[in-house]
Amino acid sequence: MVHVVCLSCLGDHLEAEYPQVEAALRNVLAERIRTGEYAPGDRMPSVMALMDEFGLAVATTQKAVAKLRDDGLIYTEPGLGSFVAKQDGEALDQQ
């Protein structure tokens, strides 16, 4: 299932509302992980792909992805990208 979300519709002053926009993106991605749209072990879309999908700036997108990593929902393999962690937050390669 494909979810279409218009984060740019959140307000006319996206720069002023940056924390809310970043949180909204983070929530959308976390929901995709929770519902299995992005399953454990799946490669996450790149920052560039997320920027294109949601029409957001690179900094906003990178901060949302970093927060998902900090929360244990994803992990990053240098040179390969970011991947969905197991449900308990432990990265698949750390078993």
N, CA, C and O atoms as a CHARMM CRD file, in Angstrom:
* protein
*
  380
    1    1 MET  N      0.84000  -1.16400   0.00000 PROA 1      0.00000
    2    1 MET  CA     0.00000   0.00000   0.00000 PROA 1      0.00000
    3    1 MET  C      0.89500   1.24000   0.00000 PROA 1      0.00000
    4    1 MET  O      1.90100   1.29400   0.70700 PROA 1      0.00000
    5    2 VAL  N      0.52100   2.21000  -0.78600 PROA 2      0.00000
    6    2 VAL  CA     1.27300   3.45400  -0.87200 PROA 2      0.00000
    7    2 VAL  C      0.51200   4.54000  -0.13500 PROA 2      0.00000
    8    2 VAL  O     -0.67500   4.75600  -0.37800 PROA 2      0.00000
    9    3 HSD  N      1.20400   5.22100   0.76900 PROA 3      0.00000
   10    3 HSD  CA     0.60300   6.33500   1.49100 PROA 3      0.00000
   11    3 HSD  C      1.06800   7.62700   0.85600 PROA 3      0.00000
   12    3 HSD  O      2.26400   7.81900   0.63700 PROA 3      0.00000
   13    4 VAL  N      0.14600   8.50400   0.56300 PROA 4      0.00000
   14    4 VAL  CA     0.49200   9.80600   0.01800 PROA 4      0.00000
   15    4 VAL  C      0.23900  10.83400   1.11400 PROA 4      0.00000
   16    4 VAL  O     -0.87200  10.96100   1.62800 PROA 4      0.00000
   17    5 VAL  N      1.28300  11.55500   1.45500 PROA 5      0.00000
   18    5 VAL  CA     1.18000  12.55800   2.50400 PROA 5      0.00000
   19    5 VAL  C      1.72900  13.85900   1.96000 PROA 5      0.00000
   20    5 VAL  O      2.82200  13.89400   1.39600 PROA 5      0.00000
   21    6 CYS  N      0.98500  14.90600   2.12700 PROA 6      0.00000
   22    6 CYS  CA     1.42200  16.22300   1.68200 PROA 6      0.00000
   23    6 CYS  C      1.90800  17.00300   2.89800 PROA 6      0.00000
   24    6 CYS  O      1.14800  17.74500   3.52100 PROA 6      0.00000
   25    7 LEU  N      3.18400  16.82300   3.22500 PROA 7      0.00000
   26    7 LEU  CA     3.73000  17.54400   4.36900 PROA 7      0.00000
   27    7 LEU  C      3.80400  19.03200   4.08700 PROA 7      0.00000
   28    7 LEU  O      3.74700  19.83900   5.01600 PROA 7      0.00000
   29    8 SER  N      3.92900  19.40800   2.83300 PROA 8      0.00000
   30    8 SER  CA     3.98500  20.83400   2.52600 PROA 8      0.00000
   31    8 SER  C      2.64400  21.51000   2.78200 PROA 8      0.00000
   32    8 SER  O      2.56100  22.73800   2.82300 PROA 8      0.00000
   33    9 CYS  N      1.59400  20.71100   2.95400 PROA 9      0.00000
   34    9 CYS  CA     0.27700  21.26900   3.24700 PROA 9      0.00000
   35    9 CYS  C      0.10900  21.59700   4.72900 PROA 9      0.00000
   36    9 CYS  O     -0.94900  22.07600   5.13900 PROA 9      0.00000
   37   10 LEU  N      1.12900  21.34800   5.52800 PROA 10     0.00000
   38   10 LEU  CA     1.02600  21.58400   6.96800 PROA 10     0.00000
   39   10 LEU  C      1.00400  23.05900   7.32400 PROA 10     0.00000
   40   10 LEU  O      0.57300  23.42600   8.41700 PROA 10     0.00000
   41   11 GLY  N      1.44800  23.88000   6.44500 PROA 11     0.00000
   42   11 GLY  CA     1.42100  25.30700   6.75400 PROA 11     0.00000
   43   11 GLY  C      2.16500  26.10000   5.70200 PROA 11     0.00000
   44   11 GLY  O      2.94400  25.55300   4.92200 PROA 11     0.00000
   45   12 ASP  N      1.91500  27.39000   5.69100 PROA 12     0.00000
   46   12 ASP  CA     2.55400  28.25400   4.71000 PROA 12     0.00000
   47   12 ASP  C      3.97200  28.62400   5.10200 PROA 12     0.00000
   48   12 ASP  O      4.75500  29.04700   4.25100 PROA 12     0.00000
   49   13 HSD  N      4.31500  28.47300   6.36600 PROA 13     0.00000
   50   13 HSD  CA     5.62200  28.89200   6.86300 PROA 13     0.00000
   51   13 HSD  C      6.40900  27.68100   7.34800 PROA 13     0.00000
   52   13 HSD  O      6.63500  27.51100   8.54600 PROA 13     0.00000
   53   14 LEU  N      6.82400  26.83700   6.39400 PROA 14     0.00000
   54   14 LEU  CA     7.50800  25.60100   6.75900 PROA 14     0.00000
   55   14 LEU  C      8.79100  25.86100   7.52800 PROA 14     0.00000
   56   14 LEU  O      9.12000  25.10600   8.44300 PROA 14     0.00000
   57   15 GLU  N      9.51600  26.90200   7.18300 PROA 15     0.00000
   58   15 GLU  CA    10.75100  27.18400   7.90300 PROA 15     0.00000
   59   15 GLU  C     10.46200  27.50300   9.36500 PROA 15     0.00000
   60   15 GLU  O     11.18400  27.05300  10.25400 PROA 15     0.00000
   61   16 ALA  N      9.41500  28.27200   9.61300 PROA 16     0.00000
   62   16 ALA  CA     9.06300  28.62600  10.98100 PROA 16     0.00000
   63   16 ALA  C      8.52200  27.41900  11.73600 PROA 16     0.00000
   64   16 ALA  O      8.62100  27.35600  12.96200 PROA 16     0.00000
   65   17 GLU  N      7.95500  26.46800  11.01800 PROA 17     0.00000
   66   17 GLU  CA     7.35800  25.29500  11.63600 PROA 17     0.00000
   67   17 GLU  C      8.23900  24.06900  11.46800 PROA 17     0.00000
   68   17 GLU  O      7.73900  22.94400  11.50400 PROA 17     0.00000
   69   18 TYR  N      9.54100  24.26400  11.28500 PROA 18     0.00000
   70   18 TYR  CA    10.45100  23.14900  11.03200 PROA 18     0.00000
   71   18 TYR  C     10.29900  22.00100  12.01600 PROA 18     0.00000
   72   18 TYR  O     10.19300  20.85500  11.57800 PROA 18     0.00000
   73   19 PRO  N     10.28200  22.24600  13.33500 PROA 19     0.00000
   74   19 PRO  CA    10.18500  21.09800  14.25000 PROA 19     0.00000
   75   19 PRO  C      8.92100  20.26600  14.02500 PROA 19     0.00000
   76   19 PRO  O      8.95700  19.04200  14.15100 PROA 19     0.00000
   77   20 GLN  N      7.82000  20.91400  13.69800 PROA 20     0.00000
   78   20 GLN  CA     6.58900  20.18000  13.44900 PROA 20     0.00000
   79   20 GLN  C      6.66100  19.38600  12.14600 PROA 20     0.00000
   80   20 GLN  O      6.15200  18.26800  12.07000 PROA 20     0.00000
   81   21 VAL  N      7.28500  19.95600  11.13200 PROA 21     0.00000
   82   21 VAL  CA     7.41200  19.27300   9.84300 PROA 21     0.00000
   83   21 VAL  C      8.33000  18.07200   9.98400 PROA 21     0.00000
   84   21 VAL  O      8.02500  16.99200   9.47800 PROA 21     0.00000
   85   22 GLU  N      9.44900  18.25100  10.66700 PROA 22     0.00000
   86   22 GLU  CA    10.38000  17.14300  10.89600 PROA 22     0.00000
   87   22 GLU  C      9.70200  16.04000  11.69500 PROA 22     0.00000
   88   22 GLU  O      9.86700  14.86100  11.38100 PROA 22     0.00000
   89   23 ALA  N      8.94700  16.40300  12.71700 PROA 23     0.00000
   90   23 ALA  CA     8.23200  15.41600  13.52900 PROA 23     0.00000
   91   23 ALA  C      7.16100  14.70300  12.70700 PROA 23     0.00000
   92   23 ALA  O      6.96100  13.49800  12.86700 PROA 23     0.00000
   93   24 ALA  N      6.47500  15.42800  11.83300 PROA 24     0.00000
   94   24 ALA  CA     5.44900  14.81700  10.98700 PROA 24     0.00000
   95   24 ALA  C      6.07500  13.79400  10.04400 PROA 24     0.00000
   96   24 ALA  O      5.53300  12.70300   9.86800 PROA 24     0.00000
   97   25 LEU  N      7.20300  14.13300   9.44100 PROA 25     0.00000
   98   25 LEU  CA     7.89300  13.19200   8.56600 PROA 25     0.00000
   99   25 LEU  C      8.33800  11.97100   9.35900 PROA 25     0.00000
  100   25 LEU  O      8.13900  10.83800   8.91900 PROA 25     0.00000
  101   26 ARG  N      8.93000  12.19000  10.50800 PROA 26     0.00000
  102   26 ARG  CA     9.38200  11.09400  11.36600 PROA 26     0.00000
  103   26 ARG  C      8.20200  10.18500  11.72000 PROA 26     0.00000
  104   26 ARG  O      8.33900   8.96200  11.70600 PROA 26     0.00000
  105   27 ASN  N      7.05300  10.77100  12.03400 PROA 27     0.00000
  106   27 ASN  CA     5.87300   9.97800  12.39000 PROA 27     0.00000
  107   27 ASN  C      5.36500   9.15300  11.21400 PROA 27     0.00000
  108   27 ASN  O      4.96100   8.00300  11.38700 PROA 27     0.00000
  109   28 VAL  N      5.38400   9.73800  10.01600 PROA 28     0.00000
  110   28 VAL  CA     4.94800   9.00300   8.82100 PROA 28     0.00000
  111   28 VAL  C      5.86100   7.80700   8.58600 PROA 28     0.00000
  112   28 VAL  O      5.38600   6.70000   8.33600 PROA 28     0.00000
  113   29 LEU  N      7.16900   8.02700   8.66600 PROA 29     0.00000
  114   29 LEU  CA     8.11600   6.93800   8.43300 PROA 29     0.00000
  115   29 LEU  C      8.01300   5.87300   9.52000 PROA 29     0.00000
  116   29 LEU  O      8.06800   4.67800   9.22800 PROA 29     0.00000
  117   30 ALA  N      7.86400   6.30000  10.76800 PROA 30     0.00000
  118   30 ALA  CA     7.71700   5.34400  11.87200 PROA 30     0.00000
  119   30 ALA  C      6.44700   4.51300  11.69100 PROA 30     0.00000
  120   30 ALA  O      6.44500   3.31400  11.97100 PROA 30     0.00000
  121   31 GLU  N      5.38500   5.13600  11.23300 PROA 31     0.00000
  122   31 GLU  CA     4.13800   4.40900  10.99200 PROA 31     0.00000
  123   31 GLU  C      4.31700   3.37900   9.87900 PROA 31     0.00000
  124   31 GLU  O      3.78800   2.27100   9.97000 PROA 31     0.00000
  125   32 ARG  N      5.04600   3.73000   8.85100 PROA 32     0.00000
  126   32 ARG  CA     5.32000   2.77400   7.77500 PROA 32     0.00000
  127   32 ARG  C      6.10700   1.58300   8.30500 PROA 32     0.00000
  128   32 ARG  O      5.89800   0.45300   7.86500 PROA 32     0.00000
  129   33 ILE  N      7.00200   1.83000   9.24000 PROA 33     0.00000
  130   33 ILE  CA     7.76500   0.73800   9.85300 PROA 33     0.00000
  131   33 ILE  C      6.83000  -0.10600  10.72300 PROA 33     0.00000
  132   33 ILE  O      6.85200  -1.33400  10.64500 PROA 33     0.00000
  133   34 ARG  N      6.01800   0.54000  11.54100 PROA 34     0.00000
  134   34 ARG  CA     5.10500  -0.19100  12.44100 PROA 34     0.00000
  135   34 ARG  C      4.10400  -1.05500  11.67900 PROA 34     0.00000
  136   34 ARG  O      3.77400  -2.15600  12.12000 PROA 34     0.00000
  137   35 THR  N      3.62300  -0.56500  10.54400 PROA 35     0.00000
  138   35 THR  CA     2.62400  -1.31300   9.77800 PROA 35     0.00000
  139   35 THR  C      3.23900  -2.38300   8.88100 PROA 35     0.00000
  140   35 THR  O      2.51900  -3.19300   8.29700 PROA 35     0.00000
  141   36 GLY  N      4.56900  -2.39100   8.76700 PROA 36     0.00000
  142   36 GLY  CA     5.23100  -3.39000   7.93800 PROA 36     0.00000
  143   36 GLY  C      5.41900  -2.96100   6.50100 PROA 36     0.00000
  144   36 GLY  O      5.95800  -3.72200   5.69800 PROA 36     0.00000
  145   37 GLU  N      4.98500  -1.75300   6.15400 PROA 37     0.00000
  146   37 GLU  CA     5.24400  -1.26600   4.80000 PROA 37     0.00000
  147   37 GLU  C      6.75500  -1.25900   4.55000 PROA 37     0.00000
  148   37 GLU  O      7.21800  -1.59800   3.46100 PROA 37     0.00000
  149   38 TYR  N      7.51300  -0.86800   5.57500 PROA 38     0.00000
  150   38 TYR  CA     8.96200  -1.01900   5.58800 PROA 38     0.00000
  151   38 TYR  C      9.23900  -2.10400   6.61900 PROA 38     0.00000
  152   38 TYR  O      9.19800  -1.84500   7.82100 PROA 38     0.00000
  153   39 ALA  N      9.51900  -3.30800   6.15800 PROA 39     0.00000
  154   39 ALA  CA     9.69400  -4.46500   7.04000 PROA 39     0.00000
  155   39 ALA  C     11.12800  -4.54000   7.57200 PROA 39     0.00000
  156   39 ALA  O     12.04400  -3.97200   6.97700 PROA 39     0.00000
  157   40 PRO  N     11.32100  -5.24500   8.69800 PROA 40     0.00000
  158   40 PRO  CA    12.67600  -5.42600   9.22600 PROA 40     0.00000
  159   40 PRO  C     13.62200  -5.96700   8.15300 PROA 40     0.00000
  160   40 PRO  O     13.31700  -6.93800   7.46200 PROA 40     0.00000
  161   41 GLY  N     14.75900  -5.32100   8.03700 PROA 41     0.00000
  162   41 GLY  CA    15.74600  -5.70600   7.02900 PROA 41     0.00000
  163   41 GLY  C     15.61500  -4.97500   5.71500 PROA 41     0.00000
  164   41 GLY  O     16.55200  -4.97200   4.91600 PROA 41     0.00000
  165   42 ASP  N     14.45800  -4.34700   5.46700 PROA 42     0.00000
  166   42 ASP  CA    14.26600  -3.59100   4.23000 PROA 42     0.00000
  167   42 ASP  C     15.16500  -2.35600   4.22800 PROA 42     0.00000
  168   42 ASP  O     15.40300  -1.73600   5.26400 PROA 42     0.00000
  169   43 ARG  N     15.64800  -2.02300   3.05800 PROA 43     0.00000
  170   43 ARG  CA    16.40100  -0.78700   2.91500 PROA 43     0.00000
  171   43 ARG  C     15.42100   0.38100   2.90100 PROA 43     0.00000
  172   43 ARG  O     14.40900   0.35300   2.20100 PROA 43     0.00000
  173   44 MET  N     15.73600   1.39800   3.68000 PROA 44     0.00000
  174   44 MET  CA    14.91300   2.60400   3.71300 PROA 44     0.00000
  175   44 MET  C     15.14400   3.40900   2.44000 PROA 44     0.00000
  176   44 MET  O     16.21600   3.32700   1.84000 PROA 44     0.00000
  177   45 PRO  N     14.14300   4.19000   2.02200 PROA 45     0.00000
  178   45 PRO  CA    14.37800   5.09600   0.90200 PROA 45     0.00000
  179   45 PRO  C     15.50900   6.07500   1.26600 PROA 45     0.00000
  180   45 PRO  O     15.68400   6.43700   2.42900 PROA 45     0.00000
  181   46 SER  N     16.24500   6.48100   0.27500 PROA 46     0.00000
  182   46 SER  CA    17.33700   7.42700   0.51000 PROA 46     0.00000
  183   46 SER  C     16.78300   8.78500   0.92500 PROA 46     0.00000
  184   46 SER  O     15.60400   9.07900   0.72400 PROA 46     0.00000
  185   47 VAL  N     17.64500   9.59700   1.50200 PROA 47     0.00000
  186   47 VAL  CA    17.24200  10.95800   1.86000 PROA 47     0.00000
  187   47 VAL  C     16.74200  11.69000   0.62300 PROA 47     0.00000
  188   47 VAL  O     15.74600  12.41000   0.68500 PROA 47     0.00000
  189   48 MET  N     17.42600  11.50800  -0.49500 PROA 48     0.00000
  190   48 MET  CA    17.00100  12.16800  -1.74000 PROA 48     0.00000
  191   48 MET  C     15.60400  11.70100  -2.16500 PROA 48     0.00000
  192   48 MET  O     14.78400  12.51800  -2.58300 PROA 48     0.00000
  193   49 ALA  N     15.32900  10.40500  -2.06200 PROA 49     0.00000
  194   49 ALA  CA    14.01600   9.88300  -2.43100 PROA 49     0.00000
  195   49 ALA  C     12.93800  10.44100  -1.50600 PROA 49     0.00000
  196   49 ALA  O     11.84500  10.78400  -1.95800 PROA 49     0.00000
  197   50 LEU  N     13.24300  10.53100  -0.21100 PROA 50     0.00000
  198   50 LEU  CA    12.28700  11.09000   0.74300 PROA 50     0.00000
  199   50 LEU  C     12.07000  12.57600   0.48800 PROA 50     0.00000
  200   50 LEU  O     10.94800  13.07000   0.60300 PROA 50     0.00000
  201   51 MET  N     13.13300  13.28800   0.14500 PROA 51     0.00000
  202   51 MET  CA    13.00300  14.71000  -0.18800 PROA 51     0.00000
  203   51 MET  C     12.05900  14.88500  -1.36700 PROA 51     0.00000
  204   51 MET  O     11.19500  15.76200  -1.35000 PROA 51     0.00000
  205   52 ASP  N     12.22200  14.05500  -2.38700 PROA 52     0.00000
  206   52 ASP  CA    11.36900  14.12900  -3.57100 PROA 52     0.00000
  207   52 ASP  C      9.91900  13.77900  -3.23600 PROA 52     0.00000
  208   52 ASP  O      8.99000  14.44500  -3.69500 PROA 52     0.00000
  209   53 GLU  N      9.73400  12.73100  -2.43500 PROA 53     0.00000
  210   53 GLU  CA     8.37900  12.29500  -2.11000 PROA 53     0.00000
  211   53 GLU  C      7.61800  13.33900  -1.30700 PROA 53     0.00000
  212   53 GLU  O      6.43800  13.58500  -1.56100 PROA 53     0.00000
  213   54 PHE  N      8.29300  13.95600  -0.33400 PROA 54     0.00000
  214   54 PHE  CA     7.60500  14.86000   0.58200 PROA 54     0.00000
  215   54 PHE  C      7.84500  16.33700   0.29500 PROA 54     0.00000
  216   54 PHE  O      7.21100  17.19500   0.91100 PROA 54     0.00000
  217   55 GLY  N      8.74300  16.64500  -0.62400 PROA 55     0.00000
  218   55 GLY  CA     8.99200  18.03500  -0.97600 PROA 55     0.00000
  219   55 GLY  C      9.63900  18.83900   0.13800 PROA 55     0.00000
  220   55 GLY  O      9.32100  20.01100   0.33600 PROA 55     0.00000
  221   56 LEU  N     10.55100  18.20000   0.86600 PROA 56     0.00000
  222   56 LEU  CA    11.19400  18.85400   2.00500 PROA 56     0.00000
  223   56 LEU  C     12.66700  19.10700   1.73200 PROA 56     0.00000
  224   56 LEU  O     13.24800  18.54300   0.80500 PROA 56     0.00000
  225   57 ALA  N     13.25500  19.95100   2.54400 PROA 57     0.00000
  226   57 ALA  CA    14.67900  20.27400   2.43900 PROA 57     0.00000
  227   57 ALA  C     15.52300  19.11600   2.96200 PROA 57     0.00000
  228   57 ALA  O     15.05200  18.28100   3.73400 PROA 57     0.00000
  229   58 VAL  N     16.77100  19.08600   2.52800 PROA 58     0.00000
  230   58 VAL  CA    17.67800  18.02100   2.92600 PROA 58     0.00000
  231   58 VAL  C     17.88100  18.00100   4.44900 PROA 58     0.00000
  232   58 VAL  O     17.88600  16.92500   5.04700 PROA 58     0.00000
  233   59 ALA  N     18.04500  19.14800   5.07300 PROA 59     0.00000
  234   59 ALA  CA    18.29400  19.18200   6.51600 PROA 59     0.00000
  235   59 ALA  C     17.11300  18.60700   7.29500 PROA 59     0.00000
  236   59 ALA  O     17.30500  17.84200   8.24000 PROA 59     0.00000
  237   60 THR  N     15.90900  18.96800   6.90500 PROA 60     0.00000
  238   60 THR  CA    14.70900  18.46400   7.57600 PROA 60     0.00000
  239   60 THR  C     14.62600  16.95100   7.44000 PROA 60     0.00000
  240   60 THR  O     14.35000  16.24500   8.41000 PROA 60     0.00000
  241   61 THR  N     14.86500  16.46300   6.23700 PROA 61     0.00000
  242   61 THR  CA    14.78700  15.02900   5.96600 PROA 61     0.00000
  243   61 THR  C     15.87800  14.27900   6.71700 PROA 61     0.00000
  244   61 THR  O     15.60900  13.23300   7.30800 PROA 61     0.00000
  245   62 GLN  N     17.10100  14.79100   6.70500 PROA 62     0.00000
  246   62 GLN  CA    18.20100  14.13900   7.40700 PROA 62     0.00000
  247   62 GLN  C     17.94700  14.07600   8.91000 PROA 62     0.00000
  248   62 GLN  O     18.26000  13.06900   9.54600 PROA 62     0.00000
  249   63 LYS  N     17.38900  15.12400   9.48000 PROA 63     0.00000
  250   63 LYS  CA    17.11700  15.13100  10.92000 PROA 63     0.00000
  251   63 LYS  C     16.02800  14.12200  11.27600 PROA 63     0.00000
  252   63 LYS  O     16.10800  13.48100  12.32400 PROA 63     0.00000
  253   64 ALA  N     15.02300  13.97200  10.43300 PROA 64     0.00000
  254   64 ALA  CA    13.97800  12.98000  10.69100 PROA 64     0.00000
  255   64 ALA  C     14.56100  11.57200  10.64800 PROA 64     0.00000
  256   64 ALA  O     14.24000  10.73700  11.49400 PROA 64     0.00000
  257   65 VAL  N     15.41400  11.30800   9.66800 PROA 65     0.00000
  258   65 VAL  CA    16.04600   9.99400   9.54200 PROA 65     0.00000
  259   65 VAL  C     16.98500   9.74800  10.72700 PROA 65     0.00000
  260   65 VAL  O     17.02100   8.64200  11.26700 PROA 65     0.00000
  261   66 ALA  N     17.73500  10.75900  11.13000 PROA 66     0.00000
  262   66 ALA  CA    18.63600  10.61500  12.27800 PROA 66     0.00000
  263   66 ALA  C     17.86200  10.28800  13.55200 PROA 66     0.00000
  264   66 ALA  O     18.32400   9.49200  14.36900 PROA 66     0.00000
  265   67 LYS  N     16.69600  10.89300  13.72600 PROA 67     0.00000
  266   67 LYS  CA    15.87800  10.62000  14.90400 PROA 67     0.00000
  267   67 LYS  C     15.36300   9.18200  14.88000 PROA 67     0.00000
  268   67 LYS  O     15.31000   8.53000  15.92300 PROA 67     0.00000
  269   68 LEU  N     14.98500   8.68400  13.71300 PROA 68     0.00000
  270   68 LEU  CA    14.57400   7.28300  13.60600 PROA 68     0.00000
  271   68 LEU  C     15.71700   6.35900  14.01000 PROA 68     0.00000
  272   68 LEU  O     15.50200   5.33900  14.66500 PROA 68     0.00000
  273   69 ARG  N     16.94400   6.72900  13.60900 PROA 69     0.00000
  274   69 ARG  CA    18.12300   5.95200  13.98200 PROA 69     0.00000
  275   69 ARG  C     18.34500   6.02400  15.49100 PROA 69     0.00000
  276   69 ARG  O     18.60900   5.00600  16.13000 PROA 69     0.00000
  277   70 ASP  N     18.24000   7.22000  16.05700 PROA 70     0.00000
  278   70 ASP  CA    18.40500   7.40100  17.50000 PROA 70     0.00000
  279   70 ASP  C     17.35100   6.60500  18.27900 PROA 70     0.00000
  280   70 ASP  O     17.62700   6.10100  19.36800 PROA 70     0.00000
  281   71 ASP  N     16.15600   6.49600  17.71900 PROA 71     0.00000
  282   71 ASP  CA    15.06200   5.77100  18.36500 PROA 71     0.00000
  283   71 ASP  C     15.16500   4.25700  18.17800 PROA 71     0.00000
  284   71 ASP  O     14.36900   3.50600  18.74300 PROA 71     0.00000
  285   72 GLY  N     16.15000   3.80200  17.38100 PROA 72     0.00000
  286   72 GLY  CA    16.34700   2.37500  17.17700 PROA 72     0.00000
  287   72 GLY  C     15.43100   1.74800  16.14900 PROA 72     0.00000
  288   72 GLY  O     15.35800   0.52300  16.05500 PROA 72     0.00000
  289   73 LEU  N     14.72600   2.56600  15.37100 PROA 73     0.00000
  290   73 LEU  CA    13.83800   2.01700  14.35000 PROA 73     0.00000
  291   73 LEU  C     14.58200   1.63000  13.08200 PROA 73     0.00000
  292   73 LEU  O     14.14500   0.74900  12.34100 PROA 73     0.00000
  293   74 ILE  N     15.70300   2.28900  12.83700 PROA 74     0.00000
  294   74 ILE  CA    16.53400   1.97100  11.67300 PROA 74     0.00000
  295   74 ILE  C     17.99200   1.93400  12.10600 PROA 74     0.00000
  296   74 ILE  O     18.34500   2.41800  13.18100 PROA 74     0.00000
  297   75 TYR  N     18.82600   1.36100  11.26500 PROA 75     0.00000
  298   75 TYR  CA    20.26900   1.39600  11.47600 PROA 75     0.00000
  299   75 TYR  C     20.92200   1.65500  10.12800 PROA 75     0.00000
  300   75 TYR  O     20.32700   1.40400   9.08000 PROA 75     0.00000
  301   76 THR  N     22.14000   2.15500  10.16300 PROA 76     0.00000
  302   76 THR  CA    22.83700   2.52100   8.93300 PROA 76     0.00000
  303   76 THR  C     24.08900   1.67200   8.76700 PROA 76     0.00000
  304   76 THR  O     24.86200   1.48300   9.70700 PROA 76     0.00000
  305   77 GLU  N     24.27100   1.17000   7.56200 PROA 77     0.00000
  306   77 GLU  CA    25.48000   0.45600   7.17200 PROA 77     0.00000
  307   77 GLU  C     26.25300   1.39600   6.24800 PROA 77     0.00000
  308   77 GLU  O     25.77400   1.72200   5.16200 PROA 77     0.00000
  309   78 PRO  N     27.44500   1.83700   6.66400 PROA 78     0.00000
  310   78 PRO  CA    28.21600   2.75800   5.83200 PROA 78     0.00000
  311   78 PRO  C     28.38600   2.21500   4.41200 PROA 78     0.00000
  312   78 PRO  O     28.77200   1.06300   4.21300 PROA 78     0.00000
  313   79 GLY  N     28.09500   3.05600   3.44800 PROA 79     0.00000
  314   79 GLY  CA    28.23100   2.70600   2.04500 PROA 79     0.00000
  315   79 GLY  C     27.04800   1.93000   1.47300 PROA 79     0.00000
  316   79 GLY  O     26.96400   1.73300   0.26100 PROA 79     0.00000
  317   80 LEU  N     26.13500   1.48800   2.33700 PROA 80     0.00000
  318   80 LEU  CA    24.99600   0.69900   1.86900 PROA 80     0.00000
  319   80 LEU  C     23.66300   1.40400   2.04900 PROA 80     0.00000
  320   80 LEU  O     22.76100   1.23300   1.22800 PROA 80     0.00000
  321   81 GLY  N     23.52100   2.18900   3.10100 PROA 81     0.00000
  322   81 GLY  CA    22.26800   2.88400   3.34900 PROA 81     0.00000
  323   81 GLY  C     21.70800   2.55600   4.70800 PROA 81     0.00000
  324   81 GLY  O     22.38200   1.96900   5.55500 PROA 81     0.00000
  325   82 SER  N     20.45700   2.94700   4.90500 PROA 82     0.00000
  326   82 SER  CA    19.76600   2.70300   6.16500 PROA 82     0.00000
  327   82 SER  C     18.75400   1.58900   5.97800 PROA 82     0.00000
  328   82 SER  O     18.14100   1.45300   4.91900 PROA 82     0.00000
  329   83 PHE  N     18.58900   0.78900   7.03400 PROA 83     0.00000
  330   83 PHE  CA    17.71900  -0.38000   6.98800 PROA 83     0.00000
  331   83 PHE  C     16.81200  -0.39000   8.20300 PROA 83     0.00000
  332   83 PHE  O     17.14700   0.16100   9.25100 PROA 83     0.00000
  333   84 VAL  N     15.65800  -1.02400   8.04700 PROA 84     0.00000
  334   84 VAL  CA    14.70000  -1.13100   9.14700 PROA 84     0.00000
  335   84 VAL  C     15.23200  -2.15200  10.15000 PROA 84     0.00000
  336   84 VAL  O     15.61600  -3.26400   9.78700 PROA 84     0.00000
  337   85 ALA  N     15.24500  -1.74800  11.41500 PROA 85     0.00000
  338   85 ALA  CA    15.67700  -2.63800  12.48800 PROA 85     0.00000
  339   85 ALA  C     14.54500  -3.58700  12.85000 PROA 85     0.00000
  340   85 ALA  O     13.38900  -3.37200  12.48500 PROA 85     0.00000
  341   86 LYS  N     14.90400  -4.64400  13.57700 PROA 86     0.00000
  342   86 LYS  CA    13.88700  -5.55400  14.10000 PROA 86     0.00000
  343   86 LYS  C     12.94400  -4.78900  15.00600 PROA 86     0.00000
  344   86 LYS  O     13.30400  -3.72900  15.51800 PROA 86     0.00000
  345   87 GLN  N     11.75000  -5.30600  15.21100 PROA 87     0.00000
  346   87 GLN  CA    10.72100  -4.63800  15.99500 PROA 87     0.00000
  347   87 GLN  C     11.19900  -4.19000  17.37200 PROA 87     0.00000
  348   87 GLN  O     10.77700  -3.14300  17.86300 PROA 87     0.00000
  349   88 ASP  N     12.08300  -4.98000  18.00300 PROA 88     0.00000
  350   88 ASP  CA    12.54100  -4.61600  19.32600 PROA 88     0.00000
  351   88 ASP  C     13.60000  -3.54000  19.29700 PROA 88     0.00000
  352   88 ASP  O     14.11500  -3.15000  20.34500 PROA 88     0.00000
  353   89 GLY  N     13.94100  -3.04600  18.09700 PROA 89     0.00000
  354   89 GLY  CA    14.89100  -1.96000  17.95700 PROA 89     0.00000
  355   89 GLY  C     16.32000  -2.41400  17.74400 PROA 89     0.00000
  356   89 GLY  O     17.19800  -1.58400  17.50700 PROA 89     0.00000
  357   90 GLU  N     16.57600  -3.71200  17.82200 PROA 90     0.00000
  358   90 GLU  CA    17.93300  -4.21900  17.62300 PROA 90     0.00000
  359   90 GLU  C     18.18500  -4.42900  16.14800 PROA 90     0.00000
  360   90 GLU  O     17.35900  -5.02800  15.46000 PROA 90     0.00000
  361   91 ALA  N     19.29900  -3.95100  15.65200 PROA 91     0.00000
  362   91 ALA  CA    19.63200  -4.09200  14.23500 PROA 91     0.00000
  363   91 ALA  C     19.80200  -5.57100  13.90800 PROA 91     0.00000
  364   91 ALA  O     20.29400  -6.34200  14.73300 PROA 91     0.00000
  365   92 LEU  N     19.39800  -5.96200  12.71100 PROA 92     0.00000
  366   92 LEU  CA    19.46000  -7.35500  12.29600 PROA 92     0.00000
  367   92 LEU  C     20.85900  -7.92800  12.35600 PROA 92     0.00000
  368   92 LEU  O     21.02500  -9.10400  12.68100 PROA 92     0.00000
  369   93 ASP  N     21.86900  -7.13200  12.05200 PROA 93     0.00000
  370   93 ASP  CA    23.23400  -7.65300  12.01500 PROA 93     0.00000
  371   93 ASP  C     23.87000  -7.70200  13.39400 PROA 93     0.00000
  372   93 ASP  O     25.03800  -8.07400  13.51200 PROA 93     0.00000
  373   94 GLN  N     23.13700  -7.33800  14.44200 PROA 94     0.00000
  374   94 GLN  CA    23.70600  -7.33000  15.77700 PROA 94     0.00000
  375   94 GLN  C     23.20900  -8.49800  16.61800 PROA 94     0.00000
  376   94 GLN  O     23.26700  -8.44100  17.84600 PROA 94     0.00000
  377   95 GLN  N     22.72300  -9.55300  15.97800 PROA 95     0.00000
  378   95 GLN  CA    22.18800 -10.71200  16.71100 PROA 95     0.00000
  379   95 GLN  C     23.30000 -11.55300  17.28200 PROA 95     0.00000
  380   95 GLN  O     23.03800 -12.56700  17.92900 PROA 95     0.00000
